[in-house]
Amino acid sequence: MSGHIVVIHRWRDRHAHYEDYLDHRAHRVTYVTTETALDSVPVRAAAVDVVPATDDPDAVWRAVSGLRARFGAPERVVALNEGDLDTAALVRERLGCAGQTPGTLARFRDKLVMNRTVEGAGIPVPAFADAPDEAAVRAFADRHGWPVVVKPRRGTASRGVVLLESPADLPSLRTLPPEPRLVQEFCADAVFHIDGLWTGDGLGPWRASRYVNTCVDFTRGEALGSVEVDDPDLLASLSGFTDRVARALGPEPWVFHLEAFVGTSPDGRRTVRFLEAGYRVGGAEIPFVWREVHGIDLMHAAADVQLGRRPALPVPDRWRTGGWLLVPSPVPAPCRVTSWALPEAPSPDEGPYASVIPAVGHVVPQVGGYEHVGARFRFRGESSGDVEKAVLRTAAQFRLECVPAGTNRGGGRAVCGLDR
């Protein structure tokens, strides 16, 4: 049997098909995971070590040390969730094994380094600066105006992002946990996400999508949707932008999840400005939509990169259009589902083709991210307009009721209509 490979894994659902990426008979493939994600570990795993959280570097290092004692020094460490990239980089550095280390990961995880890198390549970026304290935020706003956005430099899933409307909001920063932060000029333009593969020479398969609502809105209890773009003029603009960003951040192959502001200049020209980039497959339902609608496994390409292989993915001759919708739980997790309802769509194309709705009695765990939420839906169609109609219809008609875990009263109802 060949060498030892460690996988850091946190999904309960089948976001990644590890058994397709790694021959578990030819390699000693071990997993570090959580109790919540244990059931989705491949049955052929050589060993599984459960930790309280995979983004706890000390707990993961103890687990990896134990696995190393049993199976030998790992040749590779694979982590496909953005929340685990930093942990995996630290483990690789301590082991001295091949792959991305904290230094090479910084331009993809530290938003200050990321923005400086992209801006240095001549790509439009909203004004930004380091935000070590209130004084720095105030000084930035004095130069660029209010409102401003303050966010963790290493945040995920819009965790800890705050909008400050005026100097009166500055004291709210004192309630946040201490960590490095970035301050940015507020941009009201529509937010798009662009997902795909950079081959090292050019763009492989990629898709652009428009968010319906925003990721920050989702953290405040509002539904979040996404619809893939089929406007050829817009796609032409986004193609050039994506090529420039991917080339600036990583000359080597990488799977990307980019976010961009798309707007219109005073003279009527389309504008595209960089928001941020992730060195990974997009979250939410993106890996499922890519596999089920487009027949492409982006996770496979991401695993290939971390395993030292050159990824290769097909580019379809004809793309269908996909989309997705997330509904948050109506009360903070952990909470128990008491009821849900979704009227049947008039036709299959007017509703989701797949859904993940917790059963009545299920407890939504307090895990964070976009997997453990109130409900998840996936859509497909022949055009952006068709998919958007199905997303909006589902959002308007789905109802979800939950109560705090361990109680029968004090619940809430999610009514998740989406704003345009």
Secondary structure as the mmCIF struct_conf table of DSSP 4:
data_model
#
loop_
_struct_conf.conf_type_id
_struct_conf.id
_struct_conf.beg_label_comp_id
_struct_conf.beg_label_asym_id
_struct_conf.beg_label_seq_id
_struct_conf.end_label_comp_id
_struct_conf.end_label_asym_id
_struct_conf.end_label_seq_id
STRN STRN1 HIS A 4 ILE A 8
BEND BEND1 ARG A 12 ASP A 13
BEND BEND2 HIS A 15 HIS A 15
HELX_RH_AL_P HELX_RH_AL_P1 TYR A 18 TYR A 21
BEND BEND3 LEU A 22 LEU A 22
TURN_TY1_P TURN_TY1_P1 HIS A 24 ALA A 26
BEND BEND4 HIS A 27 HIS A 27
STRN STRN2 ARG A 28 THR A 33
TURN_TY1_P TURN_TY1_P2 GLU A 35 ALA A 37
HELX_RH_3T_P HELX_RH_3T_P1 LEU A 38 SER A 40
BEND BEND5 VAL A 41 VAL A 41
TURN_TY1_P TURN_TY1_P3 VAL A 43 ARG A 44
BEND BEND6 ALA A 46 ALA A 46
STRN STRN3 ALA A 47 VAL A 50
BEND BEND7 PRO A 52 PRO A 52
TURN_TY1_P TURN_TY1_P4 THR A 54 ASP A 55
HELX_RH_AL_P HELX_RH_AL_P2 PRO A 57 PHE A 71
BEND BEND8 ALA A 73 ALA A 73
STRN STRN4 PRO A 74 ALA A 79
BEND BEND9 ASN A 81 ASN A 81
HELX_RH_3T_P HELX_RH_3T_P2 GLU A 82 ASP A 84
HELX_RH_AL_P HELX_RH_AL_P3 LEU A 85 LEU A 95
TURN_TY1_P TURN_TY1_P5 GLY A 96 GLY A 96
BEND BEND10 ALA A 98 GLY A 99
HELX_RH_AL_P HELX_RH_AL_P4 PRO A 102 ARG A 109
HELX_RH_AL_P HELX_RH_AL_P5 LYS A 111 GLY A 120
TURN_TY1_P TURN_TY1_P6 ALA A 121 GLY A 122
STRN STRN5 PHE A 128 ASP A 130
BEND BEND11 PRO A 132 ASP A 133
HELX_RH_AL_P HELX_RH_AL_P6 GLU A 134 HIS A 144
BEND BEND12 TRP A 146 TRP A 146
STRN STRN6 VAL A 148 PRO A 152
TURN_TY1_P TURN_TY1_P7 ARG A 153 ARG A 154
TURN_TY1_P TURN_TY1_P8 ALA A 157 GLY A 160
STRN STRN7 VAL A 162 LEU A 164
BEND BEND13 SER A 166 SER A 166
HELX_RH_3T_P HELX_RH_3T_P3 PRO A 167 THR A 175
BEND BEND14 LEU A 176 LEU A 176
HELX_LH_PP_P HELX_LH_PP_P1 PRO A 177 PRO A 177
BEND BEND15 PRO A 178 PRO A 178
STRN STRN8 ARG A 181 GLU A 185
BEND BEND16 ASP A 189 ASP A 189
STRN STRN9 ALA A 190 TRP A 198
BEND BEND17 GLY A 200 GLY A 202
STRN STRN10 LEU A 203 VAL A 212
BEND BEND18 ASN A 213 ASN A 213
HELX_RH_AL_P HELX_RH_AL_P7 CYS A 215 THR A 219
TURN_TY1_P TURN_TY1_P9 ARG A 220 GLY A 221
STRN STRN11 LEU A 224 GLU A 228
HELX_RH_AL_P HELX_RH_AL_P8 PRO A 232 LEU A 249
BEND BEND19 PRO A 251 GLU A 252
STRN STRN12 TRP A 254 THR A 264
TURN_TY1_P TURN_TY1_P10 PRO A 266 ASP A 267
BEND BEND20 GLY A 268 GLY A 268
STRN STRN13 ARG A 270 GLY A 278
BEND BEND21 TYR A 279 ARG A 280
BEND BEND22 GLY A 283 GLY A 283
TURN_TY1_P TURN_TY1_P11 ALA A 284 GLU A 285
HELX_RH_AL_P HELX_RH_AL_P9 ILE A 286 HIS A 294
HELX_RH_AL_P HELX_RH_AL_P10 LEU A 298 GLN A 306
TURN_TY1_P TURN_TY1_P12 LEU A 307 GLY A 308
BEND BEND23 ASP A 317 ARG A 318
STRN STRN14 THR A 321 VAL A 327
BEND BEND24 PRO A 330 VAL A 331
HELX_LH_PP_P HELX_LH_PP_P2 PRO A 332 PRO A 332
BEND BEND25 ALA A 333 PRO A 334
STRN STRN15 CYS A 335 ALA A 341
HELX_LH_PP_P HELX_LH_PP_P3 PRO A 343 ALA A 345
BEND BEND26 PRO A 346 SER A 347
HELX_RH_3T_P HELX_RH_3T_P4 PRO A 348 GLU A 350
BEND BEND27 GLY A 351 GLY A 351
BEND BEND28 TYR A 353 TYR A 353
STRN STRN16 ALA A 354 VAL A 356
HELX_LH_PP_P HELX_LH_PP_P4 PRO A 358 ALA A 359
TURN_TY1_P TURN_TY1_P13 VAL A 360 GLY A 361
HELX_LH_PP_P HELX_LH_PP_P5 HIS A 362 HIS A 362
STRN STRN17 VAL A 363 VAL A 364
HELX_LH_PP_P HELX_LH_PP_P6 PRO A 365 PRO A 365
BEND BEND29 GLN A 366 GLN A 366
TURN_TY1_P TURN_TY1_P14 GLY A 369 GLU A 371
BEND BEND30 HIS A 372 GLY A 374
STRN STRN18 ALA A 375 GLY A 381
BEND BEND31 GLU A 382 SER A 383
HELX_RH_AL_P HELX_RH_AL_P11 SER A 384 GLN A 397
STRN STRN19 ARG A 399 PRO A 404
TURN_TY1_P TURN_TY1_P15 ALA A 405 GLY A 406
BEND BEND32 ASN A 408 GLY A 410
STRN STRN20 GLY A 412 VAL A 415
HELX_LH_PP_P HELX_LH_PP_P7 GLY A 417 ASP A 419
#
